Amino acid sequence: MSYFGNQGGGLRLNMPPVVKNLIIINIIVYLATALSGDLLFKYLSLFYVGSPFFQPYQILTHMFMHGGFWHIFFNMYTLYIFGCVLENTWGSKKFLIYYLVCGIGAAILHELVMYIQVENIQEGLVAGQYAAKMAYQKIMLTPTVGASGAIYGLLLAYGMLFPENRLMLIFPPIALKAKWFVLIFGVIELLTGVFSTGDGIAHFAHLGGMIFGFILLMIWKKQNRMYY
């Protein structure tokens, strides 16, 4: 993530309990992963539902796994910056529900995209094509980790609740209103997801977090519960 805050005075960085505990849990799991090698990746990462390594609980546990220092650093930094504002606005229970819905929604969309990929190579698999076999093996054996789906959901919520607040990008160093910031990130994820050549990033999981977050926000808006 290439930002550090806003220019509208809207970011209040006192640490509410859910944000604090989420950060602590993620750090503990990251350190345990670093000490255990590939063991936790095998059991707690999210695998494709057709993989022999898939377990239903991975839809939740993958949110607390990270692939490296910068991966967890930027996710936890973003959780701190935007999560504090949202939890202070909504309260802890509502914030936790939103965070988990976005993270689980990210996993669901990611699994759906992998299912479509498997379906697209079925003909090649039947024909015994080497490229199809390699693609299939990659889908079955590649773990997905990270809180990024939930984090993108937080970005969406901040942009919808505080659209006029200005966020300062680090690179390039320009200020944008939150609503444009969220829109730009959403479009980037969509385009990179569609046209990606294999960068190892689950772009549709990011979009899944935003989509499920948007649906939940629309439900709350209809119930007049967007801000409390």
DOKEDO-883099 format. One record per residue (C-alpha): x, z, y; residue in one letter; residue number from 1. Coordinates in Angstrom, 1 decimal, padded with zeros to 4 digits. Layout:
N
<rec><px>X</px><pz>Z</pz><py>Y</py><residuo>A</residuo><num>NUM</num></rec>
...
This chain:
228
<rec><px>000.0</px><pz>000.0</pz><py>000.0</py><residuo>M</residuo><num>1</num></rec>
<rec><px>001.4</px><pz>-001.0</pz><py>003.4</py><residuo>S</residuo><num>2</num></rec>
<rec><px>-000.1</px><pz>001.5</pz><py>005.8</py><residuo>Y</residuo><num>3</num></rec>
<rec><px>000.4</px><pz>005.1</pz><py>007.0</py><residuo>F</residuo><num>4</num></rec>
<rec><px>-002.6</px><pz>006.2</pz><py>009.0</py><residuo>G</residuo><num>5</num></rec>
<rec><px>-004.9</px><pz>005.3</pz><py>011.9</py><residuo>N</residuo><num>6</num></rec>
<rec><px>-005.0</px><pz>005.3</pz><py>015.6</py><residuo>Q</residuo><num>7</num></rec>
<rec><px>-008.5</px><pz>006.7</pz><py>016.0</py><residuo>G</residuo><num>8</num></rec>
<rec><px>-007.9</px><pz>010.3</pz><py>015.2</py><residuo>G</residuo><num>9</num></rec>
<rec><px>-010.1</px><pz>010.2</pz><py>012.2</py><residuo>G</residuo><num>10</num></rec>
<rec><px>-007.6</px><pz>011.2</pz><py>009.5</py><residuo>L</residuo><num>11</num></rec>
<rec><px>-007.7</px><pz>014.9</pz><py>008.9</py><residuo>R</residuo><num>12</num></rec>
<rec><px>-005.0</px><pz>015.9</pz><py>006.5</py><residuo>L</residuo><num>13</num></rec>
<rec><px>-005.9</px><pz>019.4</pz><py>005.4</py><residuo>N</residuo><num>14</num></rec>
<rec><px>-005.8</px><pz>019.4</pz><py>001.6</py><residuo>M</residuo><num>15</num></rec>
<rec><px>-009.2</px><pz>019.9</pz><py>000.0</py><residuo>P</residuo><num>16</num></rec>
<rec><px>-009.3</px><pz>021.2</pz><py>-003.7</py><residuo>P</residuo><num>17</num></rec>
<rec><px>-010.2</px><pz>018.0</pz><py>-005.6</py><residuo>V</residuo><num>18</num></rec>
<rec><px>-007.5</px><pz>015.9</pz><py>-003.9</py><residuo>V</residuo><num>19</num></rec>
<rec><px>-005.0</px><pz>018.6</pz><py>-004.4</py><residuo>K</residuo><num>20</num></rec>
<rec><px>-005.8</px><pz>019.0</pz><py>-008.1</py><residuo>N</residuo><num>21</num></rec>
<rec><px>-005.9</px><pz>015.3</pz><py>-008.7</py><residuo>L</residuo><num>22</num></rec>
<rec><px>-002.4</px><pz>014.9</pz><py>-007.2</py><residuo>I</residuo><num>23</num></rec>
<rec><px>-001.1</px><pz>017.9</pz><py>-009.2</py><residuo>I</residuo><num>24</num></rec>
<rec><px>-002.5</px><pz>016.5</pz><py>-012.5</py><residuo>I</residuo><num>25</num></rec>
<rec><px>-001.1</px><pz>013.0</pz><py>-011.8</py><residuo>N</residuo><num>26</num></rec>
<rec><px>002.3</px><pz>014.4</pz><py>-011.1</py><residuo>I</residuo><num>27</num></rec>
<rec><px>002.3</px><pz>016.6</pz><py>-014.2</py><residuo>I</residuo><num>28</num></rec>
<rec><px>001.3</px><pz>013.7</pz><py>-016.4</py><residuo>V</residuo><num>29</num></rec>
<rec><px>003.9</px><pz>011.5</pz><py>-014.7</py><residuo>Y</residuo><num>30</num></rec>
<rec><px>006.6</px><pz>014.0</pz><py>-015.5</py><residuo>L</residuo><num>31</num></rec>
<rec><px>005.4</px><pz>014.5</pz><py>-019.0</py><residuo>A</residuo><num>32</num></rec>
<rec><px>005.4</px><pz>010.7</pz><py>-019.5</py><residuo>T</residuo><num>33</num></rec>
<rec><px>009.0</px><pz>010.5</pz><py>-018.2</py><residuo>A</residuo><num>34</num></rec>
<rec><px>010.0</px><pz>013.2</pz><py>-020.7</py><residuo>L</residuo><num>35</num></rec>
<rec><px>008.1</px><pz>011.8</pz><py>-023.7</py><residuo>S</residuo><num>36</num></rec>
<rec><px>009.2</px><pz>008.1</pz><py>-023.4</py><residuo>G</residuo><num>37</num></rec>
<rec><px>006.5</px><pz>005.7</pz><py>-024.7</py><residuo>D</residuo><num>38</num></rec>
<rec><px>004.5</px><pz>008.3</pz><py>-026.6</py><residuo>L</residuo><num>39</num></rec>
<rec><px>001.9</px><pz>009.1</pz><py>-023.9</py><residuo>L</residuo><num>40</num></rec>
<rec><px>001.7</px><pz>005.4</pz><py>-022.9</py><residuo>F</residuo><num>41</num></rec>
<rec><px>000.6</px><pz>004.7</pz><py>-026.5</py><residuo>K</residuo><num>42</num></rec>
<rec><px>-002.2</px><pz>007.2</pz><py>-026.4</py><residuo>Y</residuo><num>43</num></rec>
<rec><px>-003.3</px><pz>007.7</pz><py>-022.8</py><residuo>L</residuo><num>44</num></rec>
<rec><px>-003.0</px><pz>004.1</pz><py>-021.4</py><residuo>S</residuo><num>45</num></rec>
<rec><px>-005.9</px><pz>001.8</pz><py>-021.4</py><residuo>L</residuo><num>46</num></rec>
<rec><px>-005.7</px><pz>-000.9</pz><py>-024.1</py><residuo>F</residuo><num>47</num></rec>
<rec><px>-008.1</px><pz>-003.8</pz><py>-024.7</py><residuo>Y</residuo><num>48</num></rec>
<rec><px>-011.1</px><pz>-002.7</pz><py>-026.6</py><residuo>V</residuo><num>49</num></rec>
<rec><px>-010.1</px><pz>-005.0</pz><py>-029.5</py><residuo>G</residuo><num>50</num></rec>
<rec><px>-006.6</px><pz>-003.6</pz><py>-029.7</py><residuo>S</residuo><num>51</num></rec>
<rec><px>-005.7</px><pz>-001.3</pz><py>-032.6</py><residuo>P</residuo><num>52</num></rec>
<rec><px>-004.4</px><pz>001.1</pz><py>-029.9</py><residuo>F</residuo><num>53</num></rec>
<rec><px>-007.7</px><pz>001.4</pz><py>-028.0</py><residuo>F</residuo><num>54</num></rec>
<rec><px>-009.5</px><pz>004.7</pz><py>-027.8</py><residuo>Q</residuo><num>55</num></rec>
<rec><px>-012.7</px><pz>005.3</pz><py>-025.7</py><residuo>P</residuo><num>56</num></rec>
<rec><px>-011.1</px><pz>008.2</pz><py>-023.9</py><residuo>Y</residuo><num>57</num></rec>
<rec><px>-008.5</px><pz>005.9</pz><py>-022.4</py><residuo>Q</residuo><num>58</num></rec>
<rec><px>-011.1</px><pz>004.6</pz><py>-019.9</py><residuo>I</residuo><num>59</num></rec>
<rec><px>-010.6</px><pz>008.0</pz><py>-018.2</py><residuo>L</residuo><num>60</num></rec>
<rec><px>-007.0</px><pz>009.0</pz><py>-019.1</py><residuo>T</residuo><num>61</num></rec>
<rec><px>-005.4</px><pz>005.8</pz><py>-017.9</py><residuo>H</residuo><num>62</num></rec>
<rec><px>-006.3</px><pz>006.9</pz><py>-014.4</py><residuo>M</residuo><num>63</num></rec>
<rec><px>-003.7</px><pz>009.7</pz><py>-014.6</py><residuo>F</residuo><num>64</num></rec>
<rec><px>-000.9</px><pz>007.5</pz><py>-016.0</py><residuo>M</residuo><num>65</num></rec>
<rec><px>001.6</px><pz>005.6</pz><py>-013.8</py><residuo>H</residuo><num>66</num></rec>
<rec><px>004.3</px><pz>003.0</pz><py>-014.5</py><residuo>G</residuo><num>67</num></rec>
<rec><px>007.0</px><pz>004.3</pz><py>-012.2</py><residuo>G</residuo><num>68</num></rec>
<rec><px>007.9</px><pz>006.4</pz><py>-009.2</py><residuo>F</residuo><num>69</num></rec>
<rec><px>006.7</px><pz>004.0</pz><py>-006.5</py><residuo>W</residuo><num>70</num></rec>
<rec><px>003.5</px><pz>003.3</pz><py>-008.4</py><residuo>H</residuo><num>71</num></rec>
<rec><px>002.6</px><pz>007.0</pz><py>-008.4</py><residuo>I</residuo><num>72</num></rec>
<rec><px>004.0</px><pz>007.6</pz><py>-004.9</py><residuo>F</residuo><num>73</num></rec>
<rec><px>001.9</px><pz>005.0</pz><py>-003.2</py><residuo>F</residuo><num>74</num></rec>
<rec><px>-001.2</px><pz>005.9</pz><py>-005.1</py><residuo>N</residuo><num>75</num></rec>
<rec><px>-000.9</px><pz>009.6</pz><py>-004.4</py><residuo>M</residuo><num>76</num></rec>
<rec><px>000.0</px><pz>009.0</pz><py>-000.8</py><residuo>Y</residuo><num>77</num></rec>
<rec><px>-003.2</px><pz>006.9</pz><py>-000.4</py><residuo>T</residuo><num>78</num></rec>
<rec><px>-005.2</px><pz>009.5</pz><py>-002.2</py><residuo>L</residuo><num>79</num></rec>
<rec><px>-003.9</px><pz>012.1</pz><py>000.2</py><residuo>Y</residuo><num>80</num></rec>
<rec><px>-004.5</px><pz>010.1</pz><py>003.3</py><residuo>I</residuo><num>81</num></rec>
<rec><px>-008.0</px><pz>008.8</pz><py>002.6</py><residuo>F</residuo><num>82</num></rec>
<rec><px>-009.1</px><pz>011.2</pz><py>-000.1</py><residuo>G</residuo><num>83</num></rec>
<rec><px>-008.8</px><pz>014.2</pz><py>002.3</py><residuo>C</residuo><num>84</num></rec>
<rec><px>-011.1</px><pz>012.5</pz><py>004.8</py><residuo>V</residuo><num>85</num></rec>
<rec><px>-013.7</px><pz>011.6</pz><py>002.2</py><residuo>L</residuo><num>86</num></rec>
<rec><px>-013.7</px><pz>014.9</pz><py>000.4</py><residuo>E</residuo><num>87</num></rec>
<rec><px>-014.0</px><pz>016.8</pz><py>003.8</py><residuo>N</residuo><num>88</num></rec>
<rec><px>-016.9</px><pz>014.4</pz><py>004.6</py><residuo>T</residuo><num>89</num></rec>
<rec><px>-018.8</px><pz>014.5</pz><py>001.3</py><residuo>W</residuo><num>90</num></rec>
<rec><px>-017.8</px><pz>017.8</pz><py>-000.3</py><residuo>G</residuo><num>91</num></rec>
<rec><px>-015.8</px><pz>018.2</pz><py>-003.5</py><residuo>S</residuo><num>92</num></rec>
<rec><px>-018.4</px><pz>017.4</pz><py>-006.1</py><residuo>K</residuo><num>93</num></rec>
<rec><px>-019.6</px><pz>014.2</pz><py>-004.5</py><residuo>K</residuo><num>94</num></rec>
<rec><px>-016.0</px><pz>013.1</pz><py>-003.9</py><residuo>F</residuo><num>95</num></rec>
<rec><px>-015.0</px><pz>013.7</pz><py>-007.5</py><residuo>L</residuo><num>96</num></rec>
<rec><px>-018.1</px><pz>011.8</pz><py>-008.8</py><residuo>I</residuo><num>97</num></rec>
<rec><px>-017.2</px><pz>008.8</pz><py>-006.5</py><residuo>Y</residuo><num>98</num></rec>
<rec><px>-013.5</px><pz>008.9</pz><py>-007.5</py><residuo>Y</residuo><num>99</num></rec>
<rec><px>-014.3</px><pz>008.9</pz><py>-011.2</py><residuo>L</residuo><num>100</num></rec>
<rec><px>-017.0</px><pz>006.2</pz><py>-010.9</py><residuo>V</residuo><num>101</num></rec>
<rec><px>-014.5</px><pz>003.9</pz><py>-009.2</py><residuo>C</residuo><num>102</num></rec>
<rec><px>-011.8</px><pz>004.6</pz><py>-011.7</py><residuo>G</residuo><num>103</num></rec>
<rec><px>-014.1</px><pz>004.1</pz><py>-014.7</py><residuo>I</residuo><num>104</num></rec>
<rec><px>-015.6</px><pz>001.0</pz><py>-013.0</py><residuo>G</residuo><num>105</num></rec>
<rec><px>-012.1</px><pz>-000.4</pz><py>-012.7</py><residuo>A</residuo><num>106</num></rec>
<rec><px>-011.5</px><pz>000.0</pz><py>-016.4</py><residuo>A</residuo><num>107</num></rec>
<rec><px>-014.8</px><pz>-001.7</pz><py>-017.3</py><residuo>I</residuo><num>108</num></rec>
<rec><px>-014.2</px><pz>-004.8</pz><py>-015.2</py><residuo>L</residuo><num>109</num></rec>
<rec><px>-010.6</px><pz>-005.0</pz><py>-016.5</py><residuo>H</residuo><num>110</num></rec>
<rec><px>-011.9</px><pz>-004.9</pz><py>-020.0</py><residuo>E</residuo><num>111</num></rec>
<rec><px>-014.4</px><pz>-007.6</pz><py>-019.3</py><residuo>L</residuo><num>112</num></rec>
<rec><px>-011.7</px><pz>-009.8</pz><py>-017.8</py><residuo>V</residuo><num>113</num></rec>
<rec><px>-009.6</px><pz>-009.3</pz><py>-020.9</py><residuo>M</residuo><num>114</num></rec>
<rec><px>-012.6</px><pz>-010.1</pz><py>-023.1</py><residuo>Y</residuo><num>115</num></rec>
<rec><px>-013.1</px><pz>-013.4</pz><py>-021.2</py><residuo>I</residuo><num>116</num></rec>
<rec><px>-009.4</px><pz>-014.2</pz><py>-021.6</py><residuo>Q</residuo><num>117</num></rec>
<rec><px>-009.6</px><pz>-013.6</pz><py>-025.4</py><residuo>V</residuo><num>118</num></rec>
<rec><px>-012.7</px><pz>-015.9</pz><py>-025.6</py><residuo>E</residuo><num>119</num></rec>
<rec><px>-010.8</px><pz>-018.6</pz><py>-023.7</py><residuo>N</residuo><num>120</num></rec>
<rec><px>-008.0</px><pz>-018.7</pz><py>-026.2</py><residuo>I</residuo><num>121</num></rec>
<rec><px>-010.2</px><pz>-018.5</pz><py>-029.4</py><residuo>Q</residuo><num>122</num></rec>
<rec><px>-010.0</px><pz>-022.2</pz><py>-030.0</py><residuo>E</residuo><num>123</num></rec>
<rec><px>-006.2</px><pz>-022.2</pz><py>-029.7</py><residuo>G</residuo><num>124</num></rec>
<rec><px>-006.0</px><pz>-019.2</pz><py>-032.1</py><residuo>L</residuo><num>125</num></rec>
<rec><px>-008.2</px><pz>-021.0</pz><py>-034.7</py><residuo>V</residuo><num>126</num></rec>
<rec><px>-005.9</px><pz>-024.1</pz><py>-034.3</py><residuo>A</residuo><num>127</num></rec>
<rec><px>-002.8</px><pz>-021.9</pz><py>-034.8</py><residuo>G</residuo><num>128</num></rec>
<rec><px>-001.3</px><pz>-022.7</pz><py>-031.4</py><residuo>Q</residuo><num>129</num></rec>
<rec><px>001.8</px><pz>-020.7</pz><py>-030.6</py><residuo>Y</residuo><num>130</num></rec>
<rec><px>000.9</px><pz>-020.2</pz><py>-027.0</py><residuo>A</residuo><num>131</num></rec>
<rec><px>-002.5</px><pz>-018.8</pz><py>-027.9</py><residuo>A</residuo><num>132</num></rec>
<rec><px>-001.0</px><pz>-016.4</pz><py>-030.4</py><residuo>K</residuo><num>133</num></rec>
<rec><px>001.5</px><pz>-015.1</pz><py>-027.9</py><residuo>M</residuo><num>134</num></rec>
<rec><px>-001.3</px><pz>-014.7</pz><py>-025.2</py><residuo>A</residuo><num>135</num></rec>
<rec><px>-003.5</px><pz>-012.9</pz><py>-027.7</py><residuo>Y</residuo><num>136</num></rec>
<rec><px>-000.6</px><pz>-010.6</pz><py>-028.7</py><residuo>Q</residuo><num>137</num></rec>
<rec><px>000.1</px><pz>-009.8</pz><py>-025.1</py><residuo>K</residuo><num>138</num></rec>
<rec><px>-003.5</px><pz>-008.8</pz><py>-024.5</py><residuo>I</residuo><num>139</num></rec>
<rec><px>-003.6</px><pz>-006.6</pz><py>-027.5</py><residuo>M</residuo><num>140</num></rec>
<rec><px>-000.3</px><pz>-004.8</pz><py>-026.8</py><residuo>L</residuo><num>141</num></rec>
<rec><px>-000.2</px><pz>-004.5</pz><py>-023.0</py><residuo>T</residuo><num>142</num></rec>
<rec><px>-001.3</px><pz>-001.1</pz><py>-021.7</py><residuo>P</residuo><num>143</num></rec>
<rec><px>-002.9</px><pz>-000.6</pz><py>-018.3</py><residuo>T</residuo><num>144</num></rec>
<rec><px>-002.1</px><pz>002.4</pz><py>-016.3</py><residuo>V</residuo><num>145</num></rec>
<rec><px>-002.7</px><pz>003.9</pz><py>-012.8</py><residuo>G</residuo><num>146</num></rec>
<rec><px>-005.2</px><pz>005.3</pz><py>-010.4</py><residuo>A</residuo><num>147</num></rec>
<rec><px>-005.2</px><pz>002.2</pz><py>-008.3</py><residuo>S</residuo><num>148</num></rec>
<rec><px>-008.8</px><pz>001.3</pz><py>-009.2</py><residuo>G</residuo><num>149</num></rec>
<rec><px>-010.1</px><pz>004.6</pz><py>-007.9</py><residuo>A</residuo><num>150</num></rec>
<rec><px>-007.7</px><pz>004.3</pz><py>-004.9</py><residuo>I</residuo><num>151</num></rec>
<rec><px>-009.1</px><pz>001.0</pz><py>-003.9</py><residuo>Y</residuo><num>152</num></rec>
<rec><px>-012.6</px><pz>002.5</pz><py>-004.2</py><residuo>G</residuo><num>153</num></rec>
<rec><px>-011.4</px><pz>005.2</pz><py>-001.7</py><residuo>L</residuo><num>154</num></rec>
<rec><px>-010.2</px><pz>002.4</pz><py>000.7</py><residuo>L</residuo><num>155</num></rec>
<rec><px>-013.6</px><pz>000.8</pz><py>000.5</py><residuo>L</residuo><num>156</num></rec>
<rec><px>-015.4</px><pz>004.0</pz><py>001.2</py><residuo>A</residuo><num>157</num></rec>
<rec><px>-013.3</px><pz>004.8</pz><py>004.2</py><residuo>Y</residuo><num>158</num></rec>
<rec><px>-013.8</px><pz>001.3</pz><py>005.6</py><residuo>G</residuo><num>159</num></rec>
<rec><px>-017.6</px><pz>001.6</pz><py>005.2</py><residuo>M</residuo><num>160</num></rec>
<rec><px>-017.9</px><pz>005.1</pz><py>006.5</py><residuo>L</residuo><num>161</num></rec>
<rec><px>-015.4</px><pz>004.7</pz><py>009.4</py><residuo>F</residuo><num>162</num></rec>
<rec><px>-015.3</px><pz>001.0</pz><py>010.0</py><residuo>P</residuo><num>163</num></rec>
<rec><px>-014.1</px><pz>001.2</pz><py>013.6</py><residuo>E</residuo><num>164</num></rec>
<rec><px>-011.1</px><pz>003.5</pz><py>012.9</py><residuo>N</residuo><num>165</num></rec>
<rec><px>-007.8</px><pz>001.7</pz><py>013.3</py><residuo>R</residuo><num>166</num></rec>
<rec><px>-005.2</px><pz>001.7</pz><py>010.6</py><residuo>L</residuo><num>167</num></rec>
<rec><px>-001.6</px><pz>001.0</pz><py>011.3</py><residuo>M</residuo><num>168</num></rec>
<rec><px>000.2</px><pz>-001.3</pz><py>008.8</py><residuo>L</residuo><num>169</num></rec>
<rec><px>003.8</px><pz>-000.6</pz><py>008.1</py><residuo>I</residuo><num>170</num></rec>
<rec><px>004.5</px><pz>-004.3</pz><py>007.2</py><residuo>F</residuo><num>171</num></rec>
<rec><px>003.7</px><pz>-006.1</pz><py>009.3</py><residuo>P</residuo><num>172</num></rec>
<rec><px>003.5</px><pz>-003.4</pz><py>012.0</py><residuo>P</residuo><num>173</num></rec>
<rec><px>000.0</px><pz>-004.1</pz><py>013.4</py><residuo>I</residuo><num>174</num></rec>
<rec><px>-003.1</px><pz>-002.1</pz><py>013.8</py><residuo>A</residuo><num>175</num></rec>
<rec><px>-006.4</px><pz>-003.2</pz><py>012.2</py><residuo>L</residuo><num>176</num></rec>
<rec><px>-009.9</px><pz>-001.7</pz><py>012.2</py><residuo>K</residuo><num>177</num></rec>
<rec><px>-010.7</px><pz>-000.2</pz><py>008.8</py><residuo>A</residuo><num>178</num></rec>
<rec><px>-013.4</px><pz>-002.7</pz><py>008.0</py><residuo>K</residuo><num>179</num></rec>
<rec><px>-011.0</px><pz>-005.6</pz><py>008.4</py><residuo>W</residuo><num>180</num></rec>
<rec><px>-008.3</px><pz>-003.8</pz><py>006.5</py><residuo>F</residuo><num>181</num></rec>
<rec><px>-010.6</px><pz>-003.3</pz><py>003.5</py><residuo>V</residuo><num>182</num></rec>
<rec><px>-011.9</px><pz>-006.9</pz><py>003.7</py><residuo>L</residuo><num>183</num></rec>
<rec><px>-008.4</px><pz>-008.3</pz><py>003.7</py><residuo>I</residuo><num>184</num></rec>
<rec><px>-007.2</px><pz>-006.2</pz><py>000.8</py><residuo>F</residuo><num>185</num></rec>
<rec><px>-010.3</px><pz>-007.2</pz><py>-001.2</py><residuo>G</residuo><num>186</num></rec>
<rec><px>-009.8</px><pz>-010.9</pz><py>-000.6</py><residuo>V</residuo><num>187</num></rec>
<rec><px>-006.1</px><pz>-010.6</pz><py>-001.5</py><residuo>I</residuo><num>188</num></rec>
<rec><px>-006.9</px><pz>-008.9</pz><py>-004.8</py><residuo>E</residuo><num>189</num></rec>
<rec><px>-009.6</px><pz>-011.5</pz><py>-005.6</py><residuo>L</residuo><num>190</num></rec>
<rec><px>-007.2</px><pz>-014.4</pz><py>-004.9</py><residuo>L</residuo><num>191</num></rec>
<rec><px>-004.2</px><pz>-012.9</pz><py>-006.7</py><residuo>T</residuo><num>192</num></rec>
<rec><px>-006.5</px><pz>-012.0</pz><py>-009.7</py><residuo>G</residuo><num>193</num></rec>
<rec><px>-007.7</px><pz>-015.6</pz><py>-010.0</py><residuo>V</residuo><num>194</num></rec>
<rec><px>-004.5</px><pz>-017.3</pz><py>-009.3</py><residuo>F</residuo><num>195</num></rec>
<rec><px>-002.0</px><pz>-014.8</pz><py>-010.7</py><residuo>S</residuo><num>196</num></rec>
<rec><px>000.7</px><pz>-016.2</pz><py>-012.9</py><residuo>T</residuo><num>197</num></rec>
<rec><px>001.4</px><pz>-012.9</pz><py>-014.7</py><residuo>G</residuo><num>198</num></rec>
<rec><px>002.7</px><pz>-010.4</pz><py>-012.1</py><residuo>D</residuo><num>199</num></rec>
<rec><px>001.8</px><pz>-007.4</pz><py>-014.3</py><residuo>G</residuo><num>200</num></rec>
<rec><px>-000.8</px><pz>-006.1</pz><py>-011.9</py><residuo>I</residuo><num>201</num></rec>
<rec><px>-004.4</px><pz>-005.5</pz><py>-012.9</py><residuo>A</residuo><num>202</num></rec>
<rec><px>-005.9</px><pz>-007.1</pz><py>-009.8</py><residuo>H</residuo><num>203</num></rec>
<rec><px>-009.4</px><pz>-007.2</pz><py>-011.3</py><residuo>F</residuo><num>204</num></rec>
<rec><px>-009.2</px><pz>-003.5</pz><py>-012.0</py><residuo>A</residuo><num>205</num></rec>
<rec><px>-008.6</px><pz>-002.9</pz><py>-008.3</py><residuo>H</residuo><num>206</num></rec>
<rec><px>-011.7</px><pz>-005.1</pz><py>-007.6</py><residuo>L</residuo><num>207</num></rec>
<rec><px>-013.6</px><pz>-003.1</pz><py>-010.2</py><residuo>G</residuo><num>208</num></rec>
<rec><px>-012.9</px><pz>000.1</pz><py>-008.3</py><residuo>G</residuo><num>209</num></rec>
<rec><px>-014.2</px><pz>-001.5</pz><py>-005.1</py><residuo>M</residuo><num>210</num></rec>
<rec><px>-017.2</px><pz>-003.1</pz><py>-006.7</py><residuo>I</residuo><num>211</num></rec>
<rec><px>-018.4</px><pz>000.1</pz><py>-008.4</py><residuo>F</residuo><num>212</num></rec>
<rec><px>-017.7</px><pz>002.1</pz><py>-005.3</py><residuo>G</residuo><num>213</num></rec>
<rec><px>-019.8</px><pz>-000.3</pz><py>-003.2</py><residuo>F</residuo><num>214</num></rec>
<rec><px>-022.7</px><pz>000.0</pz><py>-005.7</py><residuo>I</residuo><num>215</num></rec>
<rec><px>-022.6</px><pz>003.8</pz><py>-005.6</py><residuo>L</residuo><num>216</num></rec>
<rec><px>-022.3</px><pz>003.8</pz><py>-001.8</py><residuo>L</residuo><num>217</num></rec>
<rec><px>-025.3</px><pz>001.5</pz><py>-001.5</py><residuo>M</residuo><num>218</num></rec>
<rec><px>-027.3</px><pz>003.8</pz><py>-003.8</py><residuo>I</residuo><num>219</num></rec>
<rec><px>-026.3</px><pz>006.8</pz><py>-001.5</py><residuo>W</residuo><num>220</num></rec>
<rec><px>-027.2</px><pz>004.7</pz><py>001.6</py><residuo>K</residuo><num>221</num></rec>
<rec><px>-030.6</px><pz>004.0</pz><py>000.3</py><residuo>K</residuo><num>222</num></rec>
<rec><px>-031.0</px><pz>007.7</pz><py>-000.3</py><residuo>Q</residuo><num>223</num></rec>
<rec><px>-029.7</px><pz>008.5</pz><py>003.2</py><residuo>N</residuo><num>224</num></rec>
<rec><px>-026.7</px><pz>010.3</pz><py>001.6</py><residuo>R</residuo><num>225</num></rec>
<rec><px>-023.8</px><pz>008.2</pz><py>002.8</py><residuo>M</residuo><num>226</num></rec>
<rec><px>-022.2</px><pz>010.9</pz><py>005.0</py><residuo>Y</residuo><num>227</num></rec>
<rec><px>-023.1</px><pz>014.1</pz><py>003.1</py><residuo>Y</residuo><num>228</num></rec>
